[in-house]
């Protein structure tokens, strides 16, 4: 359930979520363009039909368009971890900041500021979108290293994880390609929401996160 205007007013003043009218219009435009250009399709929509409360969306990352594609069916307040250099691009930088993106460097683990912003977002009841690879895959579609930070954030916040698979994106706009290719089929799959088990007292946290991360990676790979 998306918080109403009254709930929004009580939130942190650090970020003002855009109007649902604006995001609704952008979703419609994004879906229409993507359907025409990339035959965009969705699977597993039943897994997000009753999505309630905060969550962390975790997905593989194949194109610059991934945040748009995974967000279209989610009529929720969302925020996004995004490549810090993208905020320097003319128009795009201001647009993604307006829509809820905040910067994180890709050459190392998330900064303390990004983690604080993530936890603050989850406390407000919003969804947080993270691409653990940190950068786009190459044209071969092989996954890059999945960093465990997204699951660590979800575990700390006590919120579930929504695994998402993007299939076909690496044929559209992979790393090393200047412009996107048209008329390639893209399918977005939403897997069942997962509640992460807490770290057992006798288990090292890093080892626990690695196990969770491998299981999550297996789930996402299953539909790519």
C-alpha positions as CSV (number, residue, x, y, z in Angstrom):
1,X,0.0,0.0,0.0
2,X,1.5,3.3,-1.0
3,X,1.5,5.9,1.8
4,X,-0.9,8.8,1.2
5,X,-0.2,12.5,1.2
6,X,-0.6,12.7,5.0
7,X,2.0,10.0,5.5
8,X,4.4,11.7,3.1
9,X,4.2,14.9,5.0
10,X,5.6,13.2,8.1
11,X,8.6,11.8,6.2
12,X,12.1,13.1,6.3
13,X,12.5,16.5,4.6
14,X,15.6,15.3,2.8
15,X,13.7,14.0,-0.2
16,X,10.3,14.9,-1.6
17,X,8.8,12.1,-3.6
18,X,7.4,13.2,-7.0
19,X,3.7,13.5,-7.6
20,X,1.9,10.2,-8.5
21,X,0.5,12.1,-11.5
22,X,4.0,12.7,-12.8
23,X,5.3,9.2,-12.1
24,X,2.1,7.7,-13.6
25,X,2.6,9.7,-16.8
26,X,6.3,8.7,-17.0
27,X,5.4,5.0,-16.5
28,X,2.9,5.2,-19.3
29,X,5.4,6.9,-21.6
30,X,8.2,4.5,-20.7
31,X,6.0,1.4,-21.2
32,X,4.8,2.6,-24.6
33,X,8.2,3.3,-25.9
34,X,9.7,0.1,-24.5
35,X,6.8,-2.0,-25.8
36,X,7.3,-0.6,-29.3
37,X,11.1,-0.6,-29.4
38,X,12.0,-3.7,-27.3
39,X,8.7,-5.7,-27.1
40,X,8.9,-5.3,-23.3
41,X,7.1,-8.0,-21.4
42,X,6.5,-8.9,-17.7
43,X,6.3,-12.2,-15.8
44,X,5.5,-12.9,-12.2
45,X,3.3,-9.8,-11.7
46,X,1.3,-11.8,-9.2
47,X,4.3,-11.6,-6.9
48,X,4.0,-7.8,-6.7
49,X,0.2,-7.6,-6.7
50,X,0.0,-7.4,-2.9
51,X,3.4,-6.0,-2.1
52,X,3.1,-3.9,1.0
53,X,5.6,-2.0,3.1
54,X,9.3,-1.4,2.5
55,X,11.4,-3.8,0.4
56,X,14.7,-3.9,-1.5
57,X,14.5,-4.8,-5.2
58,X,17.6,-6.6,-6.3
59,X,18.2,-7.2,-10.0
60,X,20.9,-7.9,-12.6
61,X,22.0,-4.9,-14.6
62,X,22.2,-5.0,-18.4
63,X,21.3,-1.5,-19.6
64,X,20.8,2.1,-18.6
65,X,17.1,1.5,-19.0
66,X,16.8,-1.2,-16.3
67,X,15.6,1.2,-13.6
68,X,12.7,2.3,-15.8
69,X,11.8,-1.3,-16.8
70,X,11.7,-2.7,-13.3
71,X,9.8,0.3,-11.9
72,X,6.9,0.5,-14.4
73,X,4.5,-2.0,-12.7
74,X,5.5,-0.8,-9.2
75,X,3.0,1.9,-8.2
76,X,5.0,2.7,-5.1
77,X,7.3,5.4,-3.8
78,X,10.8,4.2,-4.9
79,X,14.3,5.3,-4.6
80,X,17.4,4.1,-6.5
81,X,21.1,3.6,-5.9
82,X,22.6,5.1,-9.1
83,X,26.1,5.5,-10.6
84,X,27.5,8.8,-9.3
85,X,28.7,9.9,-12.7
86,X,25.2,9.8,-14.1
87,X,24.3,12.8,-12.0
88,X,26.8,14.9,-14.0
89,X,24.9,14.2,-17.3
90,X,22.9,17.2,-18.7
91,X,19.2,16.8,-18.0
92,X,19.5,13.1,-17.0
93,X,21.2,13.9,-13.7
94,X,18.5,16.3,-12.6
95,X,15.8,14.0,-13.8
96,X,17.0,10.9,-12.0
97,X,17.6,12.9,-8.8
98,X,14.0,14.2,-9.0
99,X,12.7,10.7,-9.4
100,X,14.5,9.4,-6.4
101,X,18.0,8.3,-7.3
102,X,20.9,9.0,-5.0
103,X,24.6,8.5,-5.9
104,X,26.9,5.6,-5.1
105,X,30.4,4.9,-6.5
106,X,30.8,1.7,-8.5
107,X,34.5,1.2,-7.7
108,X,34.0,0.3,-4.1
109,X,31.4,-0.7,-1.6
110,X,28.6,1.8,-0.9
111,X,29.7,4.8,1.1
112,X,28.4,5.5,4.6
113,X,26.2,8.2,3.2
114,X,24.6,5.9,0.6
115,X,23.9,3.3,3.3
116,X,22.3,5.9,5.6
117,X,20.1,7.2,2.8
118,X,19.1,3.6,2.0
119,X,18.1,2.8,5.6
120,X,16.2,6.2,5.8
121,X,14.3,5.3,2.7
122,X,13.3,1.9,4.0
123,X,12.1,3.4,7.3
124,X,9.6,5.6,5.3
125,X,7.9,2.6,3.8
126,X,9.3,3.1,0.3
127,X,11.0,0.6,-1.9
128,X,14.7,0.7,-2.7
129,X,16.1,-0.4,-6.0
130,X,19.7,-1.7,-6.1
131,X,21.7,-3.4,-8.9
132,X,24.4,-5.3,-7.0
133,X,26.7,-5.6,-10.1
134,X,27.2,-1.9,-9.9
135,X,27.6,-1.5,-13.7
136,X,26.1,-2.9,-16.9
137,X,26.9,-6.3,-18.1
138,X,28.7,-6.9,-21.4
139,X,27.1,-8.2,-24.6
140,X,27.7,-11.8,-23.7
141,X,25.1,-11.4,-20.8
142,X,27.5,-12.9,-18.2
143,X,26.8,-11.5,-14.8
144,X,29.4,-9.3,-13.1
145,X,30.2,-9.7,-9.5
146,X,27.1,-9.5,-7.3
147,X,28.1,-7.4,-4.3
148,X,26.3,-8.4,-1.0
149,X,25.7,-4.8,0.1
150,X,22.0,-4.9,-1.0
151,X,21.2,-7.9,1.1
152,X,23.2,-6.5,4.1
153,X,21.0,-3.4,3.9
154,X,17.8,-5.5,3.7
155,X,19.0,-7.6,6.7
156,X,19.8,-4.5,8.8
157,X,16.5,-2.9,8.0
158,X,14.5,-6.1,8.5
159,X,12.7,-5.8,5.2
160,X,12.1,-8.4,2.5
161,X,13.9,-8.6,-0.9
162,X,12.2,-8.7,-4.2
163,X,14.5,-10.5,-6.7
164,X,14.1,-9.4,-10.4
165,X,15.5,-10.9,-13.5
166,X,16.1,-8.8,-16.7
167,X,16.3,-11.1,-19.8
168,X,17.4,-9.7,-23.2
169,X,18.8,-6.4,-21.9
170,X,22.4,-7.3,-22.8
171,X,21.3,-7.4,-26.5
172,X,19.9,-3.9,-26.2
173,X,22.5,-1.7,-24.5
174,X,25.4,-3.5,-22.8
175,X,28.6,-2.0,-21.6
176,X,30.8,-0.9,-24.4
177,X,27.8,0.0,-26.7
178,X,27.3,3.7,-27.3
179,X,23.6,3.6,-28.4
180,X,20.8,1.0,-27.7
181,X,19.8,-1.5,-30.4
182,X,16.1,-1.6,-31.3
183,X,13.6,-4.5,-31.7
184,X,15.2,-6.9,-29.2
185,X,12.8,-8.6,-26.9
186,X,13.2,-7.8,-23.2
187,X,11.4,-9.7,-20.4
188,X,11.3,-8.6,-16.8
189,X,10.5,-11.4,-14.2
190,X,9.4,-10.7,-10.6
191,X,10.2,-13.6,-8.3
192,X,8.4,-14.2,-5.0
193,X,9.4,-11.8,-2.2
194,X,12.0,-13.3,0.1
195,X,12.4,-12.8,3.8
196,X,16.1,-13.1,4.7
197,X,16.9,-15.3,7.7
198,X,18.9,-13.5,10.4
199,X,22.6,-14.4,10.9
200,X,22.9,-17.3,13.4
201,X,24.9,-16.4,16.5
202,X,27.6,-18.9,15.7
203,X,28.0,-17.9,12.0
204,X,30.3,-15.2,10.7
205,X,28.2,-12.4,9.1
206,X,30.2,-12.2,5.9
207,X,29.8,-16.0,5.4
208,X,26.0,-15.7,6.0
209,X,25.8,-12.8,3.5
210,X,27.8,-14.8,1.0
211,X,25.4,-17.8,1.3
212,X,22.3,-15.5,0.9
213,X,24.0,-13.7,-2.0
214,X,24.7,-17.0,-3.8
215,X,21.1,-18.1,-3.3
216,X,19.8,-14.7,-4.6
217,X,22.1,-14.9,-7.6
218,X,20.8,-18.4,-8.4
219,X,17.2,-17.1,-8.3
220,X,17.9,-14.2,-10.6
221,X,19.9,-16.3,-13.1
222,X,17.0,-18.8,-13.3
223,X,14.9,-16.4,-15.5
224,X,17.7,-14.8,-17.6
